[in-house]
Amino acid sequence: MSFQFGDTGAELLRLVEAAGEGASALQAIDIVALDVGDIISITDWFVIASGTNVRQVRRIADQVEEAVKSAGGDGPLRIEGLEDSLWVLLDFGPFVVHVFHEETRAFYDIERLWSDVQRFNFVESQAN
């Protein structure tokens, strides 16, 4: 994959990329990473992905956790939203993964809030 962040914080960036690849492995759609570290103090990166149904959202969240652990990272500090699986948040500390049901993602449009940050698309490995 040609997803390039640069060489600062290589370990963190490797885990962010692993999260995106984990989502991609289950055909998540519109997978992006947002560099929010200069804007908010609670985390450095958001990874955002969508699924087309709640079962897929739950499976994507599970796969992201597994991919990050396989890449040498720790599991999430906390997970929110698994009960209804419309918006699952996996907080890994330095990065947060948001896995949305596609309609929920469109409704909240959180990327609009962060439209001025650098955005990286996981285009090459996404499903059509």
Secondary structure, DSSP 8 states (H G I E B T S, - for coil): ------STTHHHHHHHHHHHHHHHHTT-EEEEEEE-TTT-SS-SEEEEEEESSHHHHHHHHHHHHHHHHHTT----SEEE-TTT-SEEEEE-SSEEEEEEEHHHHHHH-HHHHTTTS-EEE--TT---
